[in-house]
Amino acid sequence: MSVYYGTKSYLLNFSEGVAEEVRDSDIRIIILCPGPTKTSFEKMDKIEKGLFKNFHIAEPEDVAKYLYKNIDTKKDILIHGNLNKFMIFLTKFIPRKINLNLIKRIQKKK
């Protein structure tokens, strides 16, 4: 999971950088952060049996509708779901060590 989360972090930061570089052009970069979404990914054994199963998992159609509805926003980052928005907001105030420990617990098998 370290590679997965590291890659997500890289893509978010890289995309924000590119969005800023092209801000004065006709190119638009939108970063969609859907949160847990029903795909084959959540069926991975470690996730299915971990605390993740207790989280709301969005339907792909709902995520697509959210993106379509908000495509003309001035925001660079779109976060689907109020719980996801709240969780991301909270991480700004939680020490990284505690945050990493929480993520580890979410991903851990029961």
Phi and psi in degrees as a GROMACS rama.xvg file:
@    title "Ramachandran Plot"
@    xaxis  label "Phi"
@    yaxis  label "Psi"
@TYPE xy
-62.0661  -40.7363  SER-2
-65.6527  -41.9403  VAL-3
-60.4781  -52.7911  TYR-4
-68.135  -36.0898  TYR-5
-63.474  -40.7296  GLY-6
-66.5509  -41.7611  THR-7
-59.0363  -44.5023  LYS-8
-63.1359  -44.4195  SER-9
-60.5074  -48.5994  TYR-10
-62.5449  -39.3444  LEU-11
-62.5686  -50.2026  LEU-12
-67.1893  -41.0746  ASN-13
-61.9577  -46.2064  PHE-14
-64.0426  -38.5932  SER-15
-63.5443  -39.37  GLU-16
-64.338  -45.4864  GLY-17
-64.8575  -40.5003  VAL-18
-58.342  -40.5185  ALA-19
-68.8679  -39.5864  GLU-20
-64.0799  -32.3824  GLU-21
-103.189  10.3177  VAL-22
-54.6837  -36.6287  ARG-23
-90.6979  13.6942  ASP-24
-112.745  -173.789  SER-25
-86.1821  4.34328  ASP-26
-91.6488  137.502  ILE-27
-124.186  129.152  ARG-28
-111.837  124.215  ILE-29
-120.972  128.762  ILE-30
-103.907  118.156  ILE-31
-100.172  122.844  LEU-32
-113.308  93.0913  CYS-33
-79.8508  -16.8398  PRO-34
72.6585  -167.407  GLY-35
-59.2648  125.403  PRO-36
-133.65  140.737  THR-37
-66.5187  102.068  LYS-38
-139.907  -177.283  THR-39
-72.2111  -13.9643  SER-40
-62.6726  -43.5993  PHE-41
-70.7916  -9.25517  GLU-42
-82.4723  -3.59682  LYS-43
-57.6993  138.021  MET-44
-50.9996  -45.708  ASP-45
-65.2821  -35.2431  LYS-46
-79.4598  -43.4017  ILE-47
-59.7291  -35.4383  GLU-48
-95.7505  -2.51668  LYS-49
-90.0648  -172.023  GLY-50
-63.9765  -19.0445  LEU-51
-56.2116  -30.1471  PHE-52
-63.6302  -18.5555  LYS-53
-87.3053  -6.19058  ASN-54
-85.9394  154.325  PHE-55
-68.0387  129.79  HIS-56
-112.576  120.299  ILE-57
-74.3434  151.119  ALA-58
-80.2194  139.136  GLU-59
-54.5802  -36.0078  PRO-60
-63.2047  -38.6221  GLU-61
-67.1809  -38.1503  ASP-62
-64.9262  -43.4522  VAL-63
-63.118  -41.3649  ALA-64
-63.9022  -39.8035  LYS-65
-61.8129  -45.3686  TYR-66
-61.2167  -47.8379  LEU-67
-59.7909  -42.6782  TYR-68
-64.9003  -32.0524  LYS-69
-108.079  12.7051  ASN-70
-62.9338  -27.9257  ILE-71
-92.8884  8.1211  ASP-72
-67.5566  159.219  THR-73
-85.7107  -6.27873  LYS-74
-72.5384  143.623  LYS-75
-83.0385  -30.409  ASP-76
-116.67  127.388  ILE-77
-111.786  123.44  LEU-78
-112.324  119.05  ILE-79
-81.7864  129.528  HIS-80
92.1286  133.513  GLY-81
-65.1457  -37.2568  ASN-82
-63.5657  -42.0778  LEU-83
-62.4602  -43.1321  ASN-84
-61.0521  -42.6365  LYS-85
-65.7473  -43.2105  PHE-86
-62.6681  -42.22  MET-87
-66.2329  -39.9979  ILE-88
-59.782  -45.1782  PHE-89
-61.0459  -36.1759  LEU-90
-63.1848  -18.1858  THR-91
-72.0481  -17.0168  LYS-92
-113.938  -7.55576  PHE-93
-96.004  131.55  ILE-94
-56.1545  144.527  PRO-95
-55.357  -40.663  ARG-96
-60.099  -43.0921  LYS-97
-68.0064  -42.463  ILE-98
-59.0962  -46.1115  ASN-99
-62.5503  -39.08  LEU-100
-65.4615  -39.9307  ASN-101
-63.317  -43.7453  LEU-102
-62.5113  -42.1774  ILE-103
-59.082  -43.2081  LYS-104
-65.6036  -38.0342  ARG-105
-62.1816  -38.9155  ILE-106
-85.1306  -14.5647  GLN-107
-72.9192  142.188  LYS-108
-66.1331  149.084  LYS-109
